[in-house]
Amino acid sequence: MGALEKPGKLNEVKHLIRVPLIKQQNNYSCGIACLQSLLYYYGTEIDYRELSKRAKTTEADGTDHRNIMSVVKDMGLKVELQKGMLLSDLLSFIDKDTPVIVAIQAWPAKPVILSESWENGHWVVVVGYDEDNVYMMDPAMLANYTYIPVEEFNARWHDKDQDIVLRQSGIVVKGNRVHDADEIKKTR
């Protein structure tokens, strides 16, 4: 597949973690949706509003990475902030079935060059890769995984969170995976 080609279907992506798809409820709760997806992945259910309250999500600032990490710790999972990662570092987590929350530049209100922008921060969960693309659970999208070509992903993989620059950083959450995307469950 060439770099300009659109990827095919999910089952064609060799390195893909099928985390729960969670849609953010407003334009500032992407961090909460990513957090909820990973908590579900590791077997912890929590109400979206309760999660938003615990993570101190605000319309002005969204969700600070420190608050995401605090909630993860409170839920009994291991979490660490990896700063200055190489793409190969990020992808090695995917190879270990460990999805990673990252901040990228996305969804600008007006046209901008996202590789140069620092005002369009957006949390996503990196869930896969192939030779040409990085795959994500993007909470701004409804019911689909998304992708960004590798070179473009690298250029957009940065943000500011209050006073901290998050350049090529990721929130790595570790636990025992419980979620099975292929399992069909009985409605209670």
Backbone as numpy.savetxt, mean C-alpha at the origin, in Angstrom:
# Nx Ny Nz CAx CAy CAz Cx Cy Cz
6.81 -9.12 -22.33 5.96 -7.94 -22.33 6.85 -6.71 -22.33
6.63 -5.79 -23.25 7.40 -4.56 -23.31 6.95 -3.58 -22.25
7.81 -2.63 -21.91 7.53 -1.68 -20.83 6.29 -0.83 -21.10
5.91 -0.66 -22.35 4.74 0.14 -22.65 3.48 -0.70 -22.74
3.63 -2.01 -22.69 2.47 -2.88 -22.76 1.74 -2.96 -21.43
0.44 -3.04 -21.53 -0.39 -3.22 -20.34 -0.27 -4.68 -19.90
-0.17 -4.92 -18.57 -0.10 -6.31 -18.12 -1.41 -7.03 -18.40
-1.35 -8.34 -18.35 -2.52 -9.15 -18.63 -3.42 -9.33 -17.42
-3.61 -10.56 -17.02 -4.51 -10.92 -15.93 -3.71 -11.26 -14.67
-4.40 -11.24 -13.53 -3.76 -11.54 -12.25 -3.00 -12.86 -12.27
-3.61 -13.88 -12.83 -2.97 -15.20 -12.80 -1.71 -15.26 -13.66
-1.43 -14.22 -14.43 -0.22 -14.18 -15.25 0.94 -13.52 -14.51
0.66 -12.87 -13.36 1.70 -12.20 -12.58 2.29 -13.23 -11.62
3.57 -13.56 -11.80 4.20 -14.62 -11.01 4.39 -14.24 -9.55
4.70 -13.00 -9.29 4.96 -12.53 -7.92 3.81 -11.62 -7.51
2.76 -12.18 -6.90 1.59 -11.39 -6.52 0.99 -11.92 -5.22
0.79 -11.02 -4.28 0.14 -11.33 -3.01 -1.27 -10.75 -3.09
-2.26 -11.59 -2.96 -3.65 -11.13 -3.12 -4.22 -10.70 -1.77
-3.85 -9.48 -1.35 -4.40 -8.91 -0.12 -5.84 -8.49 -0.37
-6.64 -8.32 0.70 -8.00 -7.83 0.51 -8.01 -6.45 -0.15
-8.92 -6.27 -1.09 -9.09 -4.98 -1.76 -10.01 -4.11 -0.90
-9.50 -2.99 -0.43 -10.26 -2.07 0.42 -10.32 -0.71 -0.27
-11.51 -0.17 -0.41 -11.70 1.15 -1.03 -11.68 2.21 0.06
-10.90 3.26 -0.14 -10.90 4.35 0.83 -12.24 5.07 0.80
-12.69 5.58 1.95 -14.02 6.16 2.05 -14.07 7.64 1.70
-12.92 8.28 1.63 -12.86 9.69 1.23 -11.46 9.96 0.68
-11.19 11.19 0.30 -9.92 11.46 -0.38 -8.71 11.57 0.55
-8.89 11.38 1.85 -7.75 11.46 2.76 -7.55 10.20 3.61
-8.28 9.14 3.31 -8.18 7.94 4.16 -7.49 6.76 3.47
-6.60 7.04 2.53 -5.88 5.96 1.85 -5.04 5.15 2.84
-4.45 5.83 3.82 -3.64 5.12 4.81 -4.46 4.14 5.62
-5.67 4.53 5.98 -6.56 3.66 6.75 -6.96 2.44 5.92
-7.28 2.65 4.65 -7.67 1.54 3.79 -6.50 0.55 3.62
-5.29 1.07 3.45 -4.11 0.19 3.33 -3.89 -0.58 4.63
-4.01 0.12 5.75 -3.85 -0.51 7.05 -4.90 -1.59 7.26
-6.15 -1.29 6.93 -7.21 -2.27 7.10 -6.98 -3.51 6.22
-6.51 -3.30 5.01 -6.21 -4.42 4.12 -5.17 -5.35 4.74
-4.09 -4.77 5.27 -3.05 -5.61 5.86 -3.49 -6.25 7.17
-4.28 -5.54 7.96 -4.79 -6.16 9.19 -5.66 -7.36 8.85
-6.53 -7.22 7.84 -7.34 -8.36 7.38 -6.44 -9.49 6.89
-5.42 -9.14 6.13 -4.49 -10.13 5.59 -3.88 -10.98 6.71
-3.60 -10.32 7.84 -3.00 -11.01 8.98 -4.04 -11.46 10.01
-5.33 -11.40 9.65 -6.37 -11.99 10.48 -7.00 -11.12 11.54
-6.83 -9.80 11.45 -7.42 -8.90 12.43 -8.51 -8.07 11.78
-9.72 -8.18 12.28 -10.83 -7.38 11.77 -11.06 -6.19 12.70
-11.23 -5.02 12.11 -11.51 -3.82 12.88 -12.33 -2.87 12.00
-13.29 -2.22 12.60 -14.16 -1.28 11.90 -13.34 -0.11 11.34
-13.69 0.31 10.13 -12.99 1.40 9.43 -12.96 2.68 10.26
-14.11 3.05 10.83 -14.18 4.29 11.62 -13.33 4.19 12.88
-13.38 3.04 13.52 -12.57 2.83 14.73 -11.08 2.90 14.38
-10.72 2.30 13.27 -9.33 2.33 12.82 -8.89 3.76 12.52
-9.75 4.52 11.86 -9.46 5.91 11.55 -9.24 6.73 12.82
-10.06 6.47 13.82 -9.94 7.17 15.10 -8.62 6.81 15.79
-8.31 5.53 15.83 -7.07 5.08 16.49 -5.83 5.63 15.80
-5.89 5.75 14.47 -4.74 6.24 13.70 -4.71 7.76 13.58
-5.68 8.42 14.20 -5.74 9.89 14.22 -5.74 10.49 12.82
-6.51 9.89 11.93 -6.62 10.36 10.56 -7.41 11.66 10.53
-6.90 12.65 9.78 -7.59 13.93 9.65 -7.71 14.31 8.18
-8.69 15.15 7.90 -8.87 15.63 6.53 -7.67 16.46 6.09
-7.08 17.20 7.00 -5.95 18.08 6.67 -4.67 17.30 6.37
-4.42 16.23 7.12 -3.14 15.54 7.01 -3.21 14.07 6.61
-4.40 13.51 6.50 -4.50 12.08 6.21 -4.05 11.27 7.41
-3.22 10.25 7.16 -2.75 9.38 8.24 -1.22 9.36 8.26
-0.66 9.79 9.36 0.78 9.83 9.56 1.32 8.39 9.68
2.49 8.16 9.10 3.08 6.81 9.13 3.32 6.33 10.56
3.66 7.24 11.46 3.90 6.85 12.86 2.63 6.32 13.51
1.49 6.91 13.14 0.22 6.44 13.69 -0.18 5.09 13.09
0.11 4.89 11.81 -0.13 3.58 11.20 0.67 2.52 11.95
1.94 2.82 12.19 2.81 1.87 12.88 2.35 1.61 14.31
1.90 2.64 14.99 1.41 2.49 16.36 0.20 1.56 16.43
-0.73 1.73 15.49 -1.91 0.86 15.46 -1.50 -0.58 15.19
-0.59 -0.78 14.25 -0.13 -2.14 13.94 0.46 -2.80 15.20
1.30 -2.06 15.93 1.88 -2.61 17.17 0.79 -2.94 18.18
-0.19 -2.03 18.31 -1.30 -2.27 19.25 -2.08 -3.53 18.90
-2.08 -3.90 17.62 -2.80 -5.09 17.17 -1.95 -6.36 17.31
-0.74 -6.21 17.85 0.09 -7.38 18.12 0.93 -7.87 16.96
1.06 -7.04 15.93 1.89 -7.42 14.78 3.23 -6.69 14.85
4.21 -7.22 14.14 5.51 -6.57 14.06 5.49 -5.56 12.92
6.13 -4.43 13.14 6.15 -3.39 12.11 7.46 -2.62 12.19
7.95 -2.22 11.03 9.14 -1.36 11.00 9.08 -0.47 9.77
9.68 0.70 9.91 9.80 1.62 8.78 11.16 1.40 8.14
11.15 1.03 6.88 12.38 0.86 6.11 12.55 2.11 5.26
13.63 2.86 5.49 13.87 4.08 4.73 14.98 3.85 3.71
14.89 4.58 2.60 15.94 4.52 1.59 16.11 3.15 0.96
15.01 2.45 0.75 15.08 1.12 0.15 15.42 1.20 -1.34
16.06 0.19 -1.81 16.18 -0.02 -3.25 14.95 -0.80 -3.68
14.64 -0.74 -4.96 13.50 -1.51 -5.46 13.70 -3.00 -5.16
14.93 -3.48 -5.27 15.20 -4.89 -4.99 14.88 -5.25 -3.53
15.10 -4.31 -2.60 14.74 -4.54 -1.20 13.23 -4.71 -1.06
12.50 -3.82 -1.70 11.04 -3.87 -1.65 10.52 -5.19 -2.23
11.06 -5.57 -3.37 10.60 -6.78 -4.03 10.97 -8.05 -3.26
12.04 -7.99 -2.48 12.41 -9.16 -1.67 11.35 -9.42 -0.60
10.69 -8.38 -0.10 9.58 -8.59 0.83 8.41 -9.29 0.13
8.15 -8.89 -1.10 7.07 -9.53 -1.87 7.38 -11.02 -2.05
8.64 -11.33 -2.33 9.04 -12.74 -2.49 8.80 -13.55 -1.22
8.76 -12.87 -0.07 8.52 -13.54 1.22 7.06 -13.43 1.64
6.17 -13.11 0.70 4.73 -12.94 0.98 4.46 -11.87 2.04
5.27 -10.81 2.02 5.10 -9.70 2.95 4.78 -8.44 2.15
3.49 -8.06 2.07 3.13 -6.83 1.38 3.66 -5.62 2.16
3.91 -4.52 1.47 4.51 -3.33 2.10 3.69 -2.09 1.76
3.38 -1.29 2.79 2.69 -0.02 2.58 3.73 1.02 2.21
3.52 1.71 1.09 4.44 2.77 0.65 3.65 4.03 0.30
4.35 5.15 0.38 3.77 6.43 -0.04 4.34 6.79 -1.41
3.45 7.05 -2.34 3.84 7.47 -3.68 3.12 8.77 -4.01
3.50 9.37 -5.10 2.78 10.53 -5.61 1.75 10.02 -6.62
0.48 10.37 -6.38 -0.60 9.86 -7.24 -1.83 10.75 -7.13
-2.72 10.59 -8.08 -4.04 11.22 -8.08 -3.99 12.74 -7.86
-3.21 13.47 -8.65 -3.17 14.93 -8.47 -4.49 15.59 -8.86
-4.82 16.66 -8.16 -6.04 17.41 -8.47 -5.90 18.17 -9.79
-4.67 18.56 -10.12 -4.40 19.24 -11.38 -3.15 18.61 -11.99
-2.97 18.74 -13.30 -1.82 18.10 -13.95 -0.48 18.56 -13.36
0.34 17.59 -12.98 1.69 17.85 -12.47 2.60 16.72 -12.94
3.88 16.94 -12.82 4.84 15.87 -13.08 5.04 15.15 -11.75
4.48 13.96 -11.62 4.45 13.27 -10.33 5.84 12.94 -9.80
6.81 12.75 -10.69 8.16 12.45 -10.22 8.79 13.65 -9.52
8.27 14.86 -9.80 8.79 16.08 -9.19 7.89 16.61 -8.08
6.69 16.08 -7.97 5.71 16.55 -7.00 5.95 15.96 -5.61
5.65 16.76 -4.59 5.67 16.30 -3.20 4.33 16.61 -2.53
3.36 17.04 -3.30 2.08 17.49 -2.76 0.94 16.50 -3.00
1.21 15.36 -3.60 0.16 14.41 -3.97 0.41 13.04 -3.36
0.80 13.04 -2.09 1.11 11.80 -1.40 -0.09 10.88 -1.28
0.15 9.60 -1.47 -0.93 8.61 -1.47 -0.36 7.27 -0.99
-1.02 6.68 0.02 -0.60 5.37 0.51 -1.18 4.27 -0.38
-0.34 3.29 -0.71 -0.74 2.09 -1.44 -0.04 0.90 -0.79
-0.52 -0.30 -1.08 0.15 -1.51 -0.61 0.79 -2.19 -1.82
2.11 -2.31 -1.80 2.80 -3.02 -2.89 2.59 -4.51 -2.66
2.05 -5.17 -3.70 1.67 -6.58 -3.58 2.32 -7.49 -4.62
3.02 -6.91 -5.59 3.58 -7.78 -6.62 4.48 -7.05 -7.58
5.06 -7.84 -8.47 5.93 -7.27 -9.49 6.14 -8.27 -10.61
6.57 -7.74 -11.73 7.11 -8.56 -12.81 8.25 -7.75 -13.41
8.73 -8.17 -14.53 9.89 -7.50 -15.15 9.62 -6.02 -15.44
8.38 -5.69 -15.75 8.05 -4.34 -16.21 7.29 -3.48 -15.22
6.58 -4.08 -14.27 5.63 -3.33 -13.45 5.71 -3.68 -11.97
5.25 -2.71 -11.16 5.03 -2.92 -9.73 3.51 -2.92 -9.55
2.99 -3.91 -8.83 1.54 -4.05 -8.64 1.16 -3.64 -7.23
-0.02 -3.03 -7.12 -0.45 -2.47 -5.84 -1.91 -2.74 -5.55
-2.25 -2.68 -4.26 -3.63 -2.53 -3.83 -3.73 -1.02 -3.61
-4.37 -0.34 -4.55 -4.53 1.11 -4.47 -5.94 1.39 -3.97
-6.08 1.93 -2.76 -7.41 2.12 -2.19 -8.24 3.18 -2.90
-7.66 3.91 -3.85 -8.44 4.87 -4.63 -9.18 4.17 -5.77
-8.82 2.94 -6.06 -9.45 2.17 -7.14 -10.46 1.20 -6.55
-11.51 0.95 -7.29 -12.55 0.04 -6.84 -12.35 -1.36 -7.43
-12.12 -2.34 -6.58 -12.17 -3.77 -6.92 -11.14 -4.27 -7.93
-10.02 -3.58 -8.07 -8.96 -4.06 -8.95 -7.60 -3.76 -8.34
-6.65 -4.64 -8.61 -5.27 -4.30 -8.31 -4.81 -3.34 -9.41
-3.76 -2.59 -9.13 -3.27 -1.60 -10.09 -1.78 -1.83 -10.35
-1.25 -1.12 -11.31 0.18 -1.24 -11.60 0.74 0.10 -12.02
2.04 0.23 -11.86 2.82 1.36 -12.38 4.09 0.74 -12.97
4.49 1.15 -14.17 5.75 0.65 -14.70 6.91 0.92 -13.73
7.86 0.01 -13.65 8.94 0.05 -12.66 9.65 1.40 -12.62
10.07 1.90 -13.77 10.82 3.16 -13.80 9.97 4.32 -13.25
8.71 4.36 -13.63 7.80 5.40 -13.14 7.55 5.24 -11.64
7.39 4.00 -11.18 7.20 3.76 -9.75 8.37 4.33 -8.96
9.59 4.01 -9.39 10.78 4.52 -8.69 10.78 6.04 -8.61
10.37 6.71 -9.68 10.35 8.17 -9.72 9.27 8.77 -8.83
8.18 8.04 -8.61 7.05 8.55 -7.82 7.06 8.08 -6.36
8.02 7.26 -5.99 8.07 6.63 -4.67 8.71 7.56 -3.64
7.97 8.61 -3.27 8.43 9.58 -2.27 7.25 10.39 -1.74
7.42 10.93 -0.55 6.40 11.79 0.05 6.98 12.46 1.28
6.24 13.42 1.81 6.56 14.05 3.10 5.42 13.71 4.05
5.76 13.32 5.26 4.76 13.02 6.27 5.07 13.92 7.46
4.34 15.03 7.54 4.62 16.05 8.55 6.05 16.54 8.36
6.94 16.21 9.29 8.31 16.71 9.27 9.32 15.70 8.71
8.85 14.57 8.24 9.76 13.51 7.80 9.62 13.24 6.31
10.76 13.20 5.62 10.77 12.85 4.20 10.79 11.33 4.08
9.85 10.82 3.31 9.76 9.37 3.07 10.15 9.09 1.62
11.45 9.05 1.37 11.95 8.76 0.03 12.30 7.28 -0.03
11.61 6.58 -0.93 11.81 5.14 -1.11 11.75 4.40 0.24
10.67 4.70 0.96 10.44 4.11 2.27 9.23 3.19 2.23
9.16 2.30 3.19 8.02 1.40 3.27 7.74 0.99 4.70
6.46 0.80 5.00 6.04 0.28 6.29 5.87 -1.22 6.12
6.75 -1.96 6.76 6.76 -3.41 6.63 6.04 -4.01 7.84
4.95 -4.70 7.58 4.15 -5.35 8.62 4.35 -6.85 8.50
4.68 -7.48 9.63 4.92 -8.92 9.61 4.01 -9.62 10.62
3.52 -10.76 10.21 2.67 -11.57 11.06 2.40 -12.89 10.36
1.48 -13.65 10.89 1.09 -14.91 10.26 -0.10 -14.65 9.36
0.09 -14.90 8.08 -0.98 -14.66 7.11 -2.15 -15.59 7.39
-3.34 -14.99 7.41 -4.57 -15.74 7.62 -5.43 -15.69 6.36
-5.40 -14.57 5.66 -6.25 -14.34 4.49 -5.92 -15.31 3.35
-6.95 -15.87 2.76 -6.81 -16.72 1.58 -7.81 -16.22 0.54
-7.32 -15.53 -0.48 -8.19 -14.91 -1.48 -9.01 -15.94 -2.26
-8.59 -17.19 -2.26 -9.31 -18.22 -3.00 -10.39 -18.92 -2.16
-10.39 -18.65 -0.87 -11.36 -19.30 0.01 -12.73 -18.62 -0.08
-13.76 -19.44 -0.16 -15.14 -18.93 -0.14 -15.69 -19.22 1.25
-16.21 -18.18 1.89 -16.71 -18.33 3.26 -18.23 -18.24 3.29
-18.81 -18.93 4.26 -20.25 -18.92 4.46 -20.66 -17.60 5.13
-21.71 -16.99 4.61 -22.24 -15.78 5.23 -22.91 -16.16 6.54
-22.64 -15.37 7.56 -23.24 -15.64 8.87 -24.58 -14.99 8.99
